[in-house]
Amino acid sequence: MPPRWVREIYPALLLILFVLLCWQVVATRTGLSAFILPSPLQVIRAGWETRHILLAAIGTTMLETVIGLAVAILLGILIAAAIDLSSFLRRALYPILVASQTIQIMAIAPLLIIWFGFGLLPKVIIVVLVCFFPMAVSTADGLASTDPDLVALLRAMGANRRQIWRIVRLPSALPSFFSGLRVAVTYSVVGATIGEWVGGSAGLGLYMLRSKNALATDQVFVAILITTAISIGLFATLYLIERAVLPWYHSAQRSEQWEDAGIY
């Protein structure tokens, strides 16, 4: 029997191969122009021909993504802690959090470019704006869902507020924290690309914009596939980190699945 990780990913790989095969057949057998729908082989060739430009663009986008995601994680944790510690802050911050997500990034991105220029900062800010909301809300919900019996037990044993946070509340919130982080990771590359599209001097967004202006559809597909691959790679890396940090949580989930399936 193949390893467990192979059994988990091979259905997705088979589906991806099937989609690529259908794409190749449609692009080559229907008579569509390469300008309308380039084949996967043409996209791969275009990526190889522009590999030197792509490597620099990928490095810039990854830098913006990693910095913005790190700031979003820190900001999300701080906001979640403030919401959990104070009911007044919860009532004050929650409407602002929700309102911040009603602002269209494409509308605010040009303002950030005007205020902060064409450098790294406006792209990082866009990534933070895209990513911090799921982090803050998920972590706050995780803190609020702590078992009250455990909190009461620690209080009866004389634990102070800091000890309760460290022993019970933070570990209980970690699954929700990682759930929000999974959402944020998938959005982070998109946020960086949008910032580069609106007003960047480098990166995959600028590569895509220049390819679109040059009517190089195959290069546009290259940028799309690379941003997708980066998002999937970040998600997979986070999944491995989560399993390493929360082995007890995944073991409990697996036991519940076995019980539901009648396996004891």
N, C-alpha and C positions, 0 to 999 in steps of 0.2 A: 504494500500500500504506500502511495507517495506521502511525503511529509504533509503535515496539516496546513501549512501556509500555501502549499501548492494546490491543495484541494479547495482552499478559500478563494484563490485568485484565478484559477483556470477558467471558470465560467465567464468572468469578465473579459479575459484575454480572448476566449473563443468568440464572444460577441463583438469585440473590437475588430478581430480579424474578419469576421463576417461583414461588418459594416464597411471596412476598407475594400473588401472584395467587391461588394455591391457598388461602392463608389467608383472603383476602377472600371467595372463593366459599364456602368451608366455613362461615365466620361468618355469611354473609347468606342462604345457600340451605338450610341444614340446620335452621333454626329454633332454633338454640342461643341461649340468653339472653346478652346482652352481659356479664352478670355472670360467666358461664362462659368465654366466648371473645369478647372484643370484636374488631371488625374493625380492619384497619390504619388505615382512615380515622377510626374512633372513637379509636384510640390517638393519632393525629396531632392530632386536635382536643383531646384531653385534655392533651397536651403543650403545645399553644398556649395553652390556658386557664390553665395553671399555669406559664407561661414565666418569670414573675418569681421564683417560688420555685425553679424549676429552675436558673436562672442562678446563684443564690447557692449552691445545692447542688452544682452542677458545679464551681464555683470551689473550694469546700472540699475536695471529693474529689480534684480535681487537685492541690491543694497537698499534701495528705497523700501522694498517690501519688508525686509528684516528689521530695519530701524523703525519703520512705522508700526509694525506688528509688536515689537518690544515695547514701544511707548503706549500702544493701545492696551496691552496686557497690564502694564503698571497702572495706567489710568483707570481701567475697568475694575481692577482689584481695589483701588483706593475708593472709587465711587461706591462699589458694592459694600465695602466695610463701613463707609459713612452712612449708607442707607440702613445697614443692619444695626448699627450702634445707636442711631437716633431716629425716632419716629418723626420728629420735626424735619430732619434732613430728608427722610424718605418722602414725605409729602411735598417737600420743596423741590427735590431733584428729579423725581420720577416724571412729572409733566415736562420738565426741560429735556430729559432724555428722549421721551417720545417725540417731542417737537423737533429735536435735532435730526430725527430720521425722516421727517416730512420735507426737509429741504433737499432739493435735487442737487446731487454732486456736480452734474454738468452745468448747473446754474451758478454754483459757488466757486467752482474751479477757476474760471477766468478772474474772479476777484482776488483769489489767492495768488494768481500769477501777477496781477497788478501790484498787490501789496508786497510780495516777497520775491519777485523776480522769477527767472527761469532756472534757478538752481535746484538743489536737492530739497530744500525746506518745504515748498508748497506741495510736492508730491508726497512727502512724509506726512504732512498734515492731512492730506486727502485719505491716505491709508488709515490714519488714526481715526478720522471721522467715520470711515466705513466700518472699522473693526471694533471700536470700543463698546458700541451698544450691546451686541450679543454677549460680550465678555462681562459687562457690568450687570446686565439683567440675569444672566444664567448664574453667575456667582452669588448675586444677592438672593436669588431663589434658593440656591443650595444652602446658604447660611441660614435662611429662614426655615428650611425643612429639617433642621437638626432635631433628633429625637429628644423631646422635652424630658423624658424620664432619665436619660443619661445626664442632661444638664442638672436636673434636680438631685440626682445621686451625687454628682461632684460637688454641688453646693452644700449638700448635707455632710460631705466629707471635709468641708472647709476650704474648697478650692476658690480662688479669686477669679475675677473676670478674665484676666489674661490667661490663666491656666485652663479655664474652660474653653477659651478660644483655641488654644494650642492643642489640647487633648481631644476635644470633641468637635467643635464647630468647623474648624478648618479641614480636618480629614473628611467630615461629612459633606463639605461643599466641593471637594475635589472632583467627583464625577460630574457635577453640574458645571464646574469651571472648565473641564476638558470638553464638555459638550459645546459650550459657548466658544471655546478656542477652535474647535473643528469648523464651526461656521465662520469665524473670523478669518481663519487661514484660507478658506476658499474664496473669500472676498478680497483678501489683501492684494493679490496680484492684479485683480481687476481694478482696484483703486489706484495702484501705481500706474497701470497702463492708461487709465483715464487721465490722470494728471499729465502724463507725457503726451498724450494725444492733444490735450488742450493747449499746452504751452511748455513743451519739453525741448531740451537741447540734445538729448540722447535717450536711449532706451527702446524697448520693444514697441511702445506706443508710437514713438516717432518713426520707427522703422515701418510700422503698419501704415501710418499716415502718408509717408513718402511713397510707399508701394502703391497705395490707393491713388495718389495723385499721378503716378506714372502709369496707371492702368495695368500694373503687374499683379494680376489676381493670384497667381501662384505664390508670390511672396506674401500677400495678405494671408493666405492659408497657412503659410509657414509660421507667421507671427501668431495666428490663432492656435495652431497646434502646439507651439512652444509654450505659450501662456497656460494652455490646458495641462501640458505635461508638468510644468512647474507647480501648478496648483495641486495636481495629483501627488507629486513627489513630496510636497510639504505636508499634505494630508496623511500620506503613508508614514512619513517620519514622525508626525505627531501621534499617530496610532501606536507606533512602536514605543514611543516615550510613555504614553499613557499606560500601556500594558506593563511597562517596567516599574512605573510609579505606583500603580494601583493593581497589583496582582490579586489582592484579596477581593476586590470588586469584580473582576472578570471571572475569578473562580466561583464566586457566589452566583453570577449570572449563568455560568455554564451549568452549575448544579440545578438551578431553577429550570433551565431548558431541558435537562435530562429528566427531571421530575415530570414536566409537562408532557414529554414524549413517552413516559412510562418506563424510563431506563433508571434503574436503581443500583 
